[in-house]
Structure formats: C-alpha cells, structure tokens
Amino acid sequence: MPEENIQGVEVNVTGNKQWPMNYEESDVQQIFKDAGVAEGKVNSWQGLLQYIEQHGEAQWHITPGEAVAMKEDLAHVLKSGIAFTKNPDQAYQEMHKYRARDKSEEPKIAKEHHH
C-alpha cells in the first residue's frame, strides 16, 4: 500500500479513504483564537481564508481534511458577500450552511463502496 508523507504525518493512501471533511464549532473557535480575530489581527473572511491556507494544517486540532473543508466553505461565504463577524459561533453557522448542502453527496458515495 503506498504511503505518503503529508505535513509530517504518514498516511496510507487508498482510493476511497478520506480525511474527515467535517469540522466542529470548536475548530472555528480555535482558528479565530489562533488567528487573533478578537484582537483585530484578522478582520475579514479573506483574512481568515489566508490564515487557514498558511497555518490551517499546522494546527494540531485540525486535520488536513477539515482545513480543506473550511477553505471551501469560506470561499462560498466570501462569494455570498455576508459581512464578516468576530463571533466564531456565527461564523461557523455561516460557513456550515454550505457544508450541509454538500452532504447530499455522501450516501451516493457510500453505496459505491459496497459492491
């Protein structure tokens, strides 16, 4: 089985294995804390997206899959034009609106693996 070294972590690469793509409210709270949103270091969705691109996968509490999911959702939020919020819980709600929509794909994928 091929192994890849991703961000210093050995991962067995198989066709259907994926990192958990869903992140929790606590992950968004932690990113807000780490990025310094309350102190005004990051004060836009764009800034948050850049922070996650630069530091997301280095966070011990965030898997590469969660970082990817956050970046995808932030891109949707950016396009929607919603005003930035310093409240991580509110940000999570805005970001997760798009995650819920993507879930419709999951059952179809699951069925494909049980031939």
C-alpha positions as CSV (number, residue, x, y, z in Angstrom):
1,M,0.0,0.0,0.0
2,P,1.5,3.3,-1.0
3,E,2.3,5.7,1.8
4,E,2.6,9.5,1.5
5,N,4.1,11.9,3.9
6,I,1.6,14.7,4.3
7,Q,2.5,17.5,6.7
8,G,4.9,15.2,8.5
9,V,2.2,12.5,9.0
10,E,2.3,9.2,7.3
11,V,-1.0,8.5,5.6
12,N,-1.9,5.2,3.8
13,V,-3.2,6.4,0.5
14,T,-6.1,4.3,-0.8
15,G,-8.7,5.2,-3.4
16,N,-11.6,5.6,-1.1
17,K,-10.1,6.7,2.1
18,Q,-10.7,10.3,3.0
19,W,-9.9,12.5,5.9
20,P,-12.9,13.6,7.9
21,M,-14.1,16.7,6.0
22,N,-16.5,18.0,8.6
23,Y,-15.2,20.4,11.2
24,E,-16.8,21.3,14.5
25,E,-17.8,24.7,16.0
26,S,-14.8,24.2,18.4
27,D,-12.4,24.1,15.4
28,V,-13.7,27.5,14.2
29,Q,-13.5,28.9,17.7
30,Q,-9.9,27.7,17.9
31,I,-9.0,29.2,14.5
32,F,-10.5,32.5,15.5
33,K,-8.4,32.4,18.7
34,D,-5.2,31.4,16.9
35,A,-5.6,33.9,14.1
36,G,-6.2,36.7,16.6
37,V,-9.7,37.8,15.3
38,A,-10.7,39.3,18.7
39,E,-7.5,41.4,18.7
40,G,-8.2,42.5,15.1
41,K,-5.3,40.7,13.5
42,V,-7.7,39.1,11.1
43,N,-10.8,41.1,10.3
44,S,-12.3,39.7,7.1
45,W,-13.3,36.4,5.6
46,Q,-10.4,36.8,3.1
47,G,-8.0,37.2,6.0
48,L,-9.4,34.1,7.7
49,L,-9.1,32.1,4.5
50,Q,-5.4,33.3,4.1
51,Y,-4.7,32.3,7.7
52,I,-6.1,28.8,7.2
53,E,-4.2,28.5,3.9
54,Q,-0.9,29.4,5.7
55,H,-1.4,27.8,9.1
56,G,-4.5,25.6,9.0
57,E,-2.8,22.2,8.6
58,A,-0.1,23.1,11.1
59,Q,-2.8,23.3,13.8
60,W,-2.8,20.2,15.9
61,H,-6.6,20.3,16.3
62,I,-7.4,20.5,12.6
63,T,-7.0,17.6,10.2
64,P,-5.9,18.4,6.6
65,G,-9.5,17.4,5.5
66,E,-11.0,19.9,7.9
67,A,-8.7,22.6,6.7
68,V,-9.8,21.9,3.1
69,A,-13.4,21.9,4.1
70,M,-13.1,25.2,6.0
71,K,-11.3,26.8,3.0
72,E,-14.1,25.6,0.6
73,D,-16.8,26.9,2.9
74,L,-15.0,30.2,3.4
75,A,-14.8,30.6,-0.4
76,H,-18.6,30.3,-0.5
77,V,-19.1,32.8,2.3
78,L,-16.8,35.2,0.5
79,K,-18.8,34.9,-2.7
80,S,-22.1,35.4,-0.8
81,G,-21.0,38.9,0.4
82,I,-22.0,38.2,4.0
83,A,-20.4,40.7,6.4
84,F,-17.5,39.4,8.5
85,T,-18.3,38.6,12.1
86,K,-15.9,38.4,15.0
87,N,-18.2,35.8,16.6
88,P,-16.8,32.3,15.9
89,D,-20.2,30.7,16.5
90,Q,-21.9,32.9,14.0
91,A,-19.0,32.4,11.5
92,Y,-19.4,28.6,12.0
93,Q,-23.1,28.9,11.2
94,E,-22.4,30.9,8.0
95,M,-19.6,28.5,6.9
96,H,-21.6,25.4,7.7
97,K,-24.6,26.4,5.7
98,Y,-22.6,25.2,2.6
99,R,-21.3,22.1,4.3
100,A,-24.8,20.9,4.9
101,R,-25.6,21.2,1.2
102,D,-22.6,19.0,0.3
103,K,-23.9,16.2,2.5
104,S,-26.4,15.1,-0.1
105,E,-23.4,13.5,-1.9
106,E,-22.4,11.3,0.9
107,P,-25.0,8.4,0.7
108,K,-24.3,8.0,-3.1
109,I,-20.5,7.8,-2.4
110,A,-21.1,5.3,0.4
111,K,-23.1,3.0,-1.8
112,E,-20.4,2.9,-4.4
113,H,-18.0,1.3,-1.9
114,H,-20.3,-1.7,-1.1
115,H,-20.3,-3.5,-4.4
